[in-house]
Amino acid sequence: MAGTGPDAKLQAVQIRTGISDGLSTEVISGLDEGAQVVTSVVLPDLPGMGASNPFGGGGFPRRR
């Protein structure tokens, strides 16, 4: 993130990852220790826009 406070901007950075257990992943390089990172974003449901799930909100169709 570049800056702090209400004028802060998100900034994409390239990182190198190490081992992962599927829940936590080691970051080997690309971030300074203590850096703030965004790992997900939750968008509000907006009228007429359907669910905020980027994958369609309905999940996988059930087989019968």
PDB file of N, H, CA, C and O in Angstrom:
ATOM      1  N   MET A   1       0.854  -1.163   0.000  1.00  0.00           N
ATOM      2  CA  MET A   1       0.000   0.000   0.000  1.00  0.00           C
ATOM      3  C   MET A   1       0.899   1.224   0.000  1.00  0.00           C
ATOM      4  O   MET A   1       1.874   1.283   0.749  1.00  0.00           O
ATOM      5  N   ALA A   2       0.587   2.163  -0.806  1.00  0.00           N
ATOM      6  H   ALA A   2      -0.205   2.115  -1.414  1.00  0.00           H
ATOM      7  CA  ALA A   2       1.363   3.398  -0.861  1.00  0.00           C
ATOM      8  C   ALA A   2       0.698   4.443   0.015  1.00  0.00           C
ATOM      9  O   ALA A   2      -0.401   4.905  -0.294  1.00  0.00           O
ATOM     10  N   GLY A   3       1.348   4.819   1.100  1.00  0.00           N
ATOM     11  H   GLY A   3       2.240   4.444   1.352  1.00  0.00           H
ATOM     12  CA  GLY A   3       0.805   5.818   2.002  1.00  0.00           C
ATOM     13  C   GLY A   3      -0.159   5.216   3.007  1.00  0.00           C
ATOM     14  O   GLY A   3      -0.426   4.014   2.994  1.00  0.00           O
ATOM     15  N   THR A   4      -0.675   6.072   3.878  1.00  0.00           N
ATOM     16  H   THR A   4      -0.457   7.048   3.888  1.00  0.00           H
ATOM     17  CA  THR A   4      -1.654   5.635   4.871  1.00  0.00           C
ATOM     18  C   THR A   4      -2.747   6.679   4.953  1.00  0.00           C
ATOM     19  O   THR A   4      -2.606   7.779   4.419  1.00  0.00           O
ATOM     20  N   GLY A   5      -3.820   6.343   5.612  1.00  0.00           N
ATOM     21  H   GLY A   5      -3.935   5.449   6.046  1.00  0.00           H
ATOM     22  CA  GLY A   5      -4.919   7.277   5.777  1.00  0.00           C
ATOM     23  C   GLY A   5      -5.895   7.222   4.622  1.00  0.00           C
ATOM     24  O   GLY A   5      -5.844   6.297   3.811  1.00  0.00           O
ATOM     25  N   PRO A   6      -6.789   8.205   4.534  1.00  0.00           N
ATOM     26  CA  PRO A   6      -7.857   8.173   3.524  1.00  0.00           C
ATOM     27  C   PRO A   6      -7.363   8.290   2.082  1.00  0.00           C
ATOM     28  O   PRO A   6      -8.082   7.909   1.158  1.00  0.00           O
ATOM     29  N   ASP A   7      -6.163   8.804   1.872  1.00  0.00           N
ATOM     30  H   ASP A   7      -5.579   9.113   2.622  1.00  0.00           H
ATOM     31  CA  ASP A   7      -5.639   8.947   0.515  1.00  0.00           C
ATOM     32  C   ASP A   7      -4.732   7.794   0.098  1.00  0.00           C
ATOM     33  O   ASP A   7      -4.090   7.869  -0.950  1.00  0.00           O
ATOM     34  N   ALA A   8      -4.666   6.731   0.896  1.00  0.00           N
ATOM     35  H   ALA A   8      -5.188   6.670   1.747  1.00  0.00           H
ATOM     36  CA  ALA A   8      -3.798   5.589   0.587  1.00  0.00           C
ATOM     37  C   ALA A   8      -4.256   4.914  -0.700  1.00  0.00           C
ATOM     38  O   ALA A   8      -5.456   4.837  -0.966  1.00  0.00           O
ATOM     39  N   LYS A   9      -3.333   4.436  -1.483  1.00  0.00           N
ATOM     40  H   LYS A   9      -2.359   4.498  -1.268  1.00  0.00           H
ATOM     41  CA  LYS A   9      -3.613   3.748  -2.744  1.00  0.00           C
ATOM     42  C   LYS A   9      -3.077   2.329  -2.666  1.00  0.00           C
ATOM     43  O   LYS A   9      -2.017   2.088  -2.089  1.00  0.00           O
ATOM     44  N   LEU A  10      -3.818   1.389  -3.251  1.00  0.00           N
ATOM     45  H   LEU A  10      -4.679   1.585  -3.720  1.00  0.00           H
ATOM     46  CA  LEU A  10      -3.322   0.021  -3.352  1.00  0.00           C
ATOM     47  C   LEU A  10      -2.281  -0.042  -4.455  1.00  0.00           C
ATOM     48  O   LEU A  10      -2.396   0.640  -5.473  1.00  0.00           O
ATOM     49  N   GLN A  11      -1.278  -0.856  -4.246  1.00  0.00           N
ATOM     50  H   GLN A  11      -1.184  -1.410  -3.418  1.00  0.00           H
ATOM     51  CA  GLN A  11      -0.198  -0.994  -5.216  1.00  0.00           C
ATOM     52  C   GLN A  11       0.137  -2.473  -5.359  1.00  0.00           C
ATOM     53  O   GLN A  11       0.447  -3.135  -4.368  1.00  0.00           O
ATOM     54  N   ALA A  12       0.078  -2.994  -6.572  1.00  0.00           N
ATOM     55  H   ALA A  12      -0.174  -2.456  -7.377  1.00  0.00           H
ATOM     56  CA  ALA A  12       0.432  -4.388  -6.818  1.00  0.00           C
ATOM     57  C   ALA A  12       1.945  -4.549  -6.703  1.00  0.00           C
ATOM     58  O   ALA A  12       2.701  -3.712  -7.197  1.00  0.00           O
ATOM     59  N   VAL A  13       2.380  -5.609  -6.059  1.00  0.00           N
ATOM     60  H   VAL A  13       1.766  -6.289  -5.657  1.00  0.00           H
ATOM     61  CA  VAL A  13       3.805  -5.915  -5.956  1.00  0.00           C
ATOM     62  C   VAL A  13       4.015  -7.380  -6.298  1.00  0.00           C
ATOM     63  O   VAL A  13       3.136  -8.215  -6.082  1.00  0.00           O
ATOM     64  N   GLN A  14       5.170  -7.673  -6.825  1.00  0.00           N
ATOM     65  H   GLN A  14       5.883  -6.995  -7.000  1.00  0.00           H
ATOM     66  CA  GLN A  14       5.505  -9.051  -7.143  1.00  0.00           C
ATOM     67  C   GLN A  14       6.238  -9.648  -5.955  1.00  0.00           C
ATOM     68  O   GLN A  14       7.182  -9.051  -5.439  1.00  0.00           O
ATOM     69  N   ILE A  15       5.801 -10.836  -5.516  1.00  0.00           N
ATOM     70  H   ILE A  15       5.033 -11.321  -5.935  1.00  0.00           H
ATOM     71  CA  ILE A  15       6.433 -11.498  -4.385  1.00  0.00           C
ATOM     72  C   ILE A  15       6.909 -12.883  -4.791  1.00  0.00           C
ATOM     73  O   ILE A  15       6.486 -13.429  -5.810  1.00  0.00           O
ATOM     74  N   ARG A  16       7.784 -13.432  -3.989  1.00  0.00           N
ATOM     75  H   ARG A  16       8.127 -12.989  -3.161  1.00  0.00           H
ATOM     76  CA  ARG A  16       8.243 -14.814  -4.175  1.00  0.00           C
ATOM     77  C   ARG A  16       7.767 -15.594  -2.968  1.00  0.00           C
ATOM     78  O   ARG A  16       8.065 -15.233  -1.830  1.00  0.00           O
ATOM     79  N   THR A  17       7.021 -16.672  -3.216  1.00  0.00           N
ATOM     80  H   THR A  17       6.779 -16.966  -4.140  1.00  0.00           H
ATOM     81  CA  THR A  17       6.454 -17.452  -2.126  1.00  0.00           C
ATOM     82  C   THR A  17       7.277 -18.701  -1.854  1.00  0.00           C
ATOM     83  O   THR A  17       7.987 -19.210  -2.722  1.00  0.00           O
ATOM     84  N   GLY A  18       7.160 -19.172  -0.629  1.00  0.00           N
ATOM     85  H   GLY A  18       6.584 -18.758   0.075  1.00  0.00           H
ATOM     86  CA  GLY A  18       7.835 -20.391  -0.202  1.00  0.00           C
ATOM     87  C   GLY A  18       6.812 -21.471   0.070  1.00  0.00           C
ATOM     88  O   GLY A  18       5.890 -21.689  -0.717  1.00  0.00           O
ATOM     89  N   ILE A  19       6.984 -22.139   1.188  1.00  0.00           N
ATOM     90  H   ILE A  19       7.732 -21.961   1.827  1.00  0.00           H
ATOM     91  CA  ILE A  19       6.102 -23.256   1.517  1.00  0.00           C
ATOM     92  C   ILE A  19       4.704 -22.762   1.880  1.00  0.00           C
ATOM     93  O   ILE A  19       4.523 -21.632   2.333  1.00  0.00           O
ATOM     94  N   SER A  20       3.722 -23.640   1.669  1.00  0.00           N
ATOM     95  H   SER A  20       3.869 -24.558   1.301  1.00  0.00           H
ATOM     96  CA  SER A  20       2.340 -23.322   1.985  1.00  0.00           C
ATOM     97  C   SER A  20       1.654 -24.571   2.518  1.00  0.00           C
ATOM     98  O   SER A  20       1.937 -25.687   2.081  1.00  0.00           O
ATOM     99  N   ASP A  21       0.745 -24.366   3.471  1.00  0.00           N
ATOM    100  H   ASP A  21       0.514 -23.460   3.826  1.00  0.00           H
ATOM    101  CA  ASP A  21      -0.052 -25.491   3.960  1.00  0.00           C
ATOM    102  C   ASP A  21      -1.488 -25.400   3.451  1.00  0.00           C
ATOM    103  O   ASP A  21      -2.369 -26.113   3.931  1.00  0.00           O
ATOM    104  N   GLY A  22      -1.719 -24.519   2.475  1.00  0.00           N
ATOM    105  H   GLY A  22      -1.003 -23.939   2.085  1.00  0.00           H
ATOM    106  CA  GLY A  22      -3.052 -24.334   1.928  1.00  0.00           C
ATOM    107  C   GLY A  22      -3.835 -23.248   2.637  1.00  0.00           C
ATOM    108  O   GLY A  22      -4.856 -22.790   2.124  1.00  0.00           O
ATOM    109  N   LEU A  23      -3.378 -22.831   3.804  1.00  0.00           N
ATOM    110  H   LEU A  23      -2.548 -23.203   4.220  1.00  0.00           H
ATOM    111  CA  LEU A  23      -4.022 -21.764   4.556  1.00  0.00           C
ATOM    112  C   LEU A  23      -3.070 -20.587   4.724  1.00  0.00           C
ATOM    113  O   LEU A  23      -3.454 -19.433   4.533  1.00  0.00           O
ATOM    114  N   SER A  24      -1.845 -20.886   5.078  1.00  0.00           N
ATOM    115  H   SER A  24      -1.533 -21.823   5.233  1.00  0.00           H
ATOM    116  CA  SER A  24      -0.806 -19.870   5.242  1.00  0.00           C
ATOM    117  C   SER A  24       0.307 -20.131   4.246  1.00  0.00           C
ATOM    118  O   SER A  24       0.640 -21.285   3.973  1.00  0.00           O
ATOM    119  N   THR A  25       0.889 -19.062   3.696  1.00  0.00           N
ATOM    120  H   THR A  25       0.619 -18.125   3.918  1.00  0.00           H
ATOM    121  CA  THR A  25       1.958 -19.174   2.714  1.00  0.00           C
ATOM    122  C   THR A  25       3.121 -18.283   3.120  1.00  0.00           C
ATOM    123  O   THR A  25       2.932 -17.118   3.467  1.00  0.00           O
ATOM    124  N   GLU A  26       4.302 -18.831   3.075  1.00  0.00           N
ATOM    125  H   GLU A  26       4.456 -19.778   2.793  1.00  0.00           H
ATOM    126  CA  GLU A  26       5.511 -18.074   3.393  1.00  0.00           C
ATOM    127  C   GLU A  26       5.835 -17.115   2.246  1.00  0.00           C
ATOM    128  O   GLU A  26       5.797 -17.512   1.081  1.00  0.00           O
ATOM    129  N   VAL A  27       6.152 -15.860   2.563  1.00  0.00           N
ATOM    130  H   VAL A  27       6.182 -15.537   3.509  1.00  0.00           H
ATOM    131  CA  VAL A  27       6.601 -14.885   1.576  1.00  0.00           C
ATOM    132  C   VAL A  27       8.111 -14.752   1.752  1.00  0.00           C
ATOM    133  O   VAL A  27       8.587 -14.299   2.792  1.00  0.00           O
ATOM    134  N   ILE A  28       8.857 -15.153   0.720  1.00  0.00           N
ATOM    135  H   ILE A  28       8.470 -15.521  -0.125  1.00  0.00           H
ATOM    136  CA  ILE A  28      10.316 -15.141   0.786  1.00  0.00           C
ATOM    137  C   ILE A  28      10.878 -13.764   0.475  1.00  0.00           C
ATOM    138  O   ILE A  28      11.806 -13.308   1.142  1.00  0.00           O
ATOM    139  N   SER A  29      10.326 -13.096  -0.531  1.00  0.00           N
ATOM    140  H   SER A  29       9.571 -13.467  -1.074  1.00  0.00           H
ATOM    141  CA  SER A  29      10.821 -11.763  -0.888  1.00  0.00           C
ATOM    142  C   SER A  29       9.721 -10.964  -1.555  1.00  0.00           C
ATOM    143  O   SER A  29       8.731 -11.518  -2.033  1.00  0.00           O
ATOM    144  N   GLY A  30       9.909  -9.655  -1.581  1.00  0.00           N
ATOM    145  H   GLY A  30      10.713  -9.205  -1.193  1.00  0.00           H
ATOM    146  CA  GLY A  30       8.971  -8.769  -2.245  1.00  0.00           C
ATOM    147  C   GLY A  30       8.186  -7.886  -1.305  1.00  0.00           C
ATOM    148  O   GLY A  30       7.581  -6.905  -1.738  1.00  0.00           O
ATOM    149  N   LEU A  31       8.183  -8.219  -0.001  1.00  0.00           N
ATOM    150  H   LEU A  31       8.674  -9.016   0.351  1.00  0.00           H
ATOM    151  CA  LEU A  31       7.496  -7.412   1.003  1.00  0.00           C
ATOM    152  C   LEU A  31       8.451  -7.123   2.150  1.00  0.00           C
ATOM    153  O   LEU A  31       9.277  -7.958   2.519  1.00  0.00           O
ATOM    154  N   ASP A  32       8.322  -5.928   2.702  1.00  0.00           N
ATOM    155  H   ASP A  32       7.651  -5.249   2.402  1.00  0.00           H
ATOM    156  CA  ASP A  32       9.074  -5.603   3.903  1.00  0.00           C
ATOM    157  C   ASP A  32       8.331  -6.167   5.103  1.00  0.00           C
ATOM    158  O   ASP A  32       7.103  -6.253   5.091  1.00  0.00           O
ATOM    159  N   GLU A  33       9.067  -6.549   6.137  1.00  0.00           N
ATOM    160  H   GLU A  33      10.064  -6.479   6.148  1.00  0.00           H
ATOM    161  CA  GLU A  33       8.436  -7.061   7.346  1.00  0.00           C
ATOM    162  C   GLU A  33       7.505  -5.998   7.914  1.00  0.00           C
ATOM    163  O   GLU A  33       7.883  -4.832   8.030  1.00  0.00           O
ATOM    164  N   GLY A  34       6.304  -6.396   8.263  1.00  0.00           N
ATOM    165  H   GLY A  34       5.997  -7.342   8.169  1.00  0.00           H
ATOM    166  CA  GLY A  34       5.315  -5.481   8.822  1.00  0.00           C
ATOM    167  C   GLY A  34       4.483  -4.754   7.783  1.00  0.00           C
ATOM    168  O   GLY A  34       3.623  -3.948   8.137  1.00  0.00           O
ATOM    169  N   ALA A  35       4.723  -5.025   6.498  1.00  0.00           N
ATOM    170  H   ALA A  35       5.422  -5.680   6.210  1.00  0.00           H
ATOM    171  CA  ALA A  35       3.955  -4.355   5.440  1.00  0.00           C
ATOM    172  C   ALA A  35       2.486  -4.765   5.526  1.00  0.00           C
ATOM    173  O   ALA A  35       2.171  -5.911   5.846  1.00  0.00           O
ATOM    174  N   GLN A  36       1.599  -3.826   5.240  1.00  0.00           N
ATOM    175  H   GLN A  36       1.855  -2.895   4.981  1.00  0.00           H
ATOM    176  CA  GLN A  36       0.169  -4.126   5.197  1.00  0.00           C
ATOM    177  C   GLN A  36      -0.162  -4.714   3.835  1.00  0.00           C
ATOM    178  O   GLN A  36       0.303  -4.214   2.811  1.00  0.00           O
ATOM    179  N   VAL A  37      -0.965  -5.775   3.819  1.00  0.00           N
ATOM    180  H   VAL A  37      -1.342  -6.182   4.652  1.00  0.00           H
ATOM    181  CA  VAL A  37      -1.353  -6.405   2.563  1.00  0.00           C
ATOM    182  C   VAL A  37      -2.861  -6.604   2.534  1.00  0.00           C
ATOM    183  O   VAL A  37      -3.494  -6.764   3.578  1.00  0.00           O
ATOM    184  N   VAL A  38      -3.430  -6.595   1.342  1.00  0.00           N
ATOM    185  H   VAL A  38      -2.916  -6.465   0.494  1.00  0.00           H
ATOM    186  CA  VAL A  38      -4.850  -6.890   1.144  1.00  0.00           C
ATOM    187  C   VAL A  38      -4.923  -8.298   0.597  1.00  0.00           C
ATOM    188  O   VAL A  38      -4.315  -8.600  -0.430  1.00  0.00           O
ATOM    189  N   THR A  39      -5.664  -9.168   1.277  1.00  0.00           N
ATOM    190  H   THR A  39      -6.157  -8.922   2.112  1.00  0.00           H
ATOM    191  CA  THR A  39      -5.777 -10.552   0.838  1.00  0.00           C
ATOM    192  C   THR A  39      -7.138 -10.863   0.222  1.00  0.00           C
ATOM    193  O   THR A  39      -7.289 -11.866  -0.476  1.00  0.00           O
ATOM    194  N   SER A  40      -8.126 -10.010   0.477  1.00  0.00           N
ATOM    195  H   SER A  40      -8.003  -9.195   1.044  1.00  0.00           H
ATOM    196  CA  SER A  40      -9.440 -10.188  -0.134  1.00  0.00           C
ATOM    197  C   SER A  40     -10.233  -8.899   0.024  1.00  0.00           C
ATOM    198  O   SER A  40      -9.869  -8.017   0.802  1.00  0.00           O
ATOM    199  N   VAL A  41     -11.323  -8.807  -0.727  1.00  0.00           N
ATOM    200  H   VAL A  41     -11.620  -9.524  -1.359  1.00  0.00           H
ATOM    201  CA  VAL A  41     -12.198  -7.645  -0.675  1.00  0.00           C
ATOM    202  C   VAL A  41     -13.629  -8.149  -0.620  1.00  0.00           C
ATOM    203  O   VAL A  41     -14.005  -9.046  -1.375  1.00  0.00           O
ATOM    204  N   VAL A  42     -14.428  -7.577   0.270  1.00  0.00           N
ATOM    205  H   VAL A  42     -14.123  -6.849   0.884  1.00  0.00           H
ATOM    206  CA  VAL A  42     -15.840  -7.923   0.370  1.00  0.00           C
ATOM    207  C   VAL A  42     -16.628  -6.728  -0.146  1.00  0.00           C
ATOM    208  O   VAL A  42     -16.542  -5.631   0.404  1.00  0.00           O
ATOM    209  N   LEU A  43     -17.393  -6.949  -1.202  1.00  0.00           N
ATOM    210  H   LEU A  43     -17.463  -7.841  -1.649  1.00  0.00           H
ATOM    211  CA  LEU A  43     -18.196  -5.892  -1.798  1.00  0.00           C
ATOM    212  C   LEU A  43     -19.622  -5.992  -1.296  1.00  0.00           C
ATOM    213  O   LEU A  43     -20.134  -7.095  -1.106  1.00  0.00           O
ATOM    214  N   PRO A  44     -20.274  -4.853  -1.077  1.00  0.00           N
ATOM    215  CA  PRO A  44     -21.672  -4.903  -0.628  1.00  0.00           C
ATOM    216  C   PRO A  44     -22.583  -5.352  -1.766  1.00  0.00           C
ATOM    217  O   PRO A  44     -22.286  -5.127  -2.939  1.00  0.00           O
ATOM    218  N   ASP A  45     -23.693  -5.987  -1.405  1.00  0.00           N
ATOM    219  H   ASP A  45     -23.934  -6.170  -0.452  1.00  0.00           H
ATOM    220  CA  ASP A  45     -24.697  -6.321  -2.413  1.00  0.00           C
ATOM    221  C   ASP A  45     -25.350  -5.027  -2.868  1.00  0.00           C
ATOM    222  O   ASP A  45     -25.793  -4.234  -2.037  1.00  0.00           O
ATOM    223  N   LEU A  46     -25.415  -4.805  -4.158  1.00  0.00           N
ATOM    224  H   LEU A  46     -25.055  -5.449  -4.833  1.00  0.00           H
ATOM    225  CA  LEU A  46     -26.031  -3.613  -4.709  1.00  0.00           C
ATOM    226  C   LEU A  46     -27.333  -3.988  -5.389  1.00  0.00           C
ATOM    227  O   LEU A  46     -27.401  -5.019  -6.059  1.00  0.00           O
ATOM    228  N   PRO A  47     -28.373  -3.170  -5.232  1.00  0.00           N
ATOM    229  CA  PRO A  47     -29.664  -3.474  -5.871  1.00  0.00           C
ATOM    230  C   PRO A  47     -29.495  -3.659  -7.382  1.00  0.00           C
ATOM    231  O   PRO A  47     -28.856  -2.843  -8.046  1.00  0.00           O
ATOM    232  N   GLY A  48     -30.070  -4.733  -7.915  1.00  0.00           N
ATOM    233  H   GLY A  48     -30.589  -5.396  -7.375  1.00  0.00           H
ATOM    234  CA  GLY A  48     -30.021  -4.985  -9.344  1.00  0.00           C
ATOM    235  C   GLY A  48     -28.723  -5.599  -9.839  1.00  0.00           C
ATOM    236  O   GLY A  48     -28.591  -5.884 -11.029  1.00  0.00           O
ATOM    237  N   MET A  49     -27.759  -5.810  -8.943  1.00  0.00           N
ATOM    238  H   MET A  49     -27.866  -5.579  -7.976  1.00  0.00           H
ATOM    239  CA  MET A  49     -26.468  -6.346  -9.364  1.00  0.00           C
ATOM    240  C   MET A  49     -26.325  -7.823  -9.007  1.00  0.00           C
ATOM    241  O   MET A  49     -25.328  -8.439  -9.383  1.00  0.00           O
ATOM    242  N   GLY A  50     -27.266  -8.402  -8.308  1.00  0.00           N
ATOM    243  H   GLY A  50     -28.077  -7.902  -8.003  1.00  0.00           H
ATOM    244  CA  GLY A  50     -27.156  -9.791  -7.914  1.00  0.00           C
ATOM    245  C   GLY A  50     -26.170  -9.948  -6.769  1.00  0.00           C
ATOM    246  O   GLY A  50     -25.813  -8.975  -6.104  1.00  0.00           O
ATOM    247  N   ALA A  51     -25.745 -11.155  -6.551  1.00  0.00           N
ATOM    248  H   ALA A  51     -26.035 -11.945  -7.092  1.00  0.00           H
ATOM    249  CA  ALA A  51     -24.812 -11.431  -5.466  1.00  0.00           C
ATOM    250  C   ALA A  51     -23.450 -10.830  -5.772  1.00  0.00           C
ATOM    251  O   ALA A  51     -23.083 -10.659  -6.935  1.00  0.00           O
ATOM    252  N   SER A  52     -22.700 -10.511  -4.717  1.00  0.00           N
ATOM    253  H   SER A  52     -22.998 -10.650  -3.772  1.00  0.00           H
ATOM    254  CA  SER A  52     -21.383  -9.916  -4.907  1.00  0.00           C
ATOM    255  C   SER A  52     -20.296 -10.965  -5.131  1.00  0.00           C
ATOM    256  O   SER A  52     -19.123 -10.617  -5.270  1.00  0.00           O
ATOM    257  N   ASN A  53     -20.670 -12.241  -5.167  1.00  0.00           N
ATOM    258  H   ASN A  53     -21.623 -12.524  -5.053  1.00  0.00           H
ATOM    259  CA  ASN A  53     -19.709 -13.307  -5.420  1.00  0.00           C
ATOM    260  C   ASN A  53     -19.206 -13.197  -6.861  1.00  0.00           C
ATOM    261  O   ASN A  53     -20.012 -13.238  -7.790  1.00  0.00           O
ATOM    262  N   PRO A  54     -17.883 -13.057  -7.069  1.00  0.00           N
ATOM    263  CA  PRO A  54     -17.384 -12.901  -8.434  1.00  0.00           C
ATOM    264  C   PRO A  54     -17.566 -14.141  -9.299  1.00  0.00           C
ATOM    265  O   PRO A  54     -17.388 -14.079 -10.515  1.00  0.00           O
ATOM    266  N   PHE A  55     -17.919 -15.268  -8.681  1.00  0.00           N
ATOM    267  H   PHE A  55     -18.063 -15.318  -7.693  1.00  0.00           H
ATOM    268  CA  PHE A  55     -18.100 -16.506  -9.437  1.00  0.00           C
ATOM    269  C   PHE A  55     -19.569 -16.762  -9.725  1.00  0.00           C
ATOM    270  O   PHE A  55     -19.933 -17.879 -10.090  1.00  0.00           O
ATOM    271  N   GLY A  56     -20.421 -15.760  -9.571  1.00  0.00           N
ATOM    272  H   GLY A  56     -20.125 -14.852  -9.275  1.00  0.00           H
ATOM    273  CA  GLY A  56     -21.816 -15.890  -9.932  1.00  0.00           C
ATOM    274  C   GLY A  56     -22.768 -16.030  -8.772  1.00  0.00           C
ATOM    275  O   GLY A  56     -23.976 -15.876  -8.952  1.00  0.00           O
ATOM    276  N   GLY A  57     -22.272 -16.313  -7.597  1.00  0.00           N
ATOM    277  H   GLY A  57     -21.291 -16.438  -7.450  1.00  0.00           H
ATOM    278  CA  GLY A  57     -23.111 -16.359  -6.414  1.00  0.00           C
ATOM    279  C   GLY A  57     -23.924 -17.622  -6.247  1.00  0.00           C
ATOM    280  O   GLY A  57     -24.492 -17.841  -5.177  1.00  0.00           O
ATOM    281  N   GLY A  58     -24.002 -18.467  -7.271  1.00  0.00           N
ATOM    282  H   GLY A  58     -23.541 -18.290  -8.140  1.00  0.00           H
ATOM    283  CA  GLY A  58     -24.840 -19.642  -7.150  1.00  0.00           C
ATOM    284  C   GLY A  58     -24.090 -20.921  -6.861  1.00  0.00           C
ATOM    285  O   GLY A  58     -24.707 -21.955  -6.604  1.00  0.00           O
ATOM    286  N   GLY A  59     -22.792 -20.871  -6.897  1.00  0.00           N
ATOM    287  H   GLY A  59     -22.291 -20.031  -7.105  1.00  0.00           H
ATOM    288  CA  GLY A  59     -22.034 -22.090  -6.675  1.00  0.00           C
ATOM    289  C   GLY A  59     -22.165 -23.043  -7.851  1.00  0.00           C
ATOM    290  O   GLY A  59     -22.510 -22.629  -8.957  1.00  0.00           O
ATOM    291  N   PHE A  60     -21.893 -24.294  -7.615  1.00  0.00           N
ATOM    292  H   PHE A  60     -21.612 -24.629  -6.716  1.00  0.00           H
ATOM    293  CA  PHE A  60     -21.968 -25.290  -8.663  1.00  0.00           C
ATOM    294  C   PHE A  60     -23.374 -25.880  -8.706  1.00  0.00           C
ATOM    295  O   PHE A  60     -23.985 -26.086  -7.657  1.00  0.00           O
ATOM    296  N   PRO A  61     -23.899 -26.156  -9.905  1.00  0.00           N
ATOM    297  CA  PRO A  61     -25.238 -26.749  -9.972  1.00  0.00           C
ATOM    298  C   PRO A  61     -25.217 -28.160  -9.385  1.00  0.00           C
ATOM    299  O   PRO A  61     -24.241 -28.894  -9.539  1.00  0.00           O
ATOM    300  N   ARG A  62     -26.289 -28.521  -8.723  1.00  0.00           N
ATOM    301  H   ARG A  62     -27.082 -27.925  -8.598  1.00  0.00           H
ATOM    302  CA  ARG A  62     -26.384 -29.856  -8.126  1.00  0.00           C
ATOM    303  C   ARG A  62     -26.792 -30.870  -9.183  1.00  0.00           C
ATOM    304  O   ARG A  62     -27.629 -30.585 -10.040  1.00  0.00           O
ATOM    305  N   ARG A  63     -26.205 -32.037  -9.118  1.00  0.00           N
ATOM    306  H   ARG A  63     -25.526 -32.268  -8.422  1.00  0.00           H
ATOM    307  CA  ARG A  63     -26.596 -33.126 -10.019  1.00  0.00           C
ATOM    308  C   ARG A  63     -27.726 -33.896  -9.393  1.00  0.00           C
ATOM    309  O   ARG A  63     -27.745 -34.108  -8.180  1.00  0.00           O
ATOM    310  N   ARG A  64     -28.670 -34.317 -10.212  1.00  0.00           N
ATOM    311  H   ARG A  64     -28.654 -34.145 -11.197  1.00  0.00           H
ATOM    312  CA  ARG A  64     -29.812 -35.073  -9.683  1.00  0.00           C
ATOM    313  C   ARG A  64     -29.851 -36.453 -10.252  1.00  0.00           C
ATOM    314  O   ARG A  64     -30.743 -37.233  -9.920  1.00  0.00           O
TER     315      ARG A  64
END
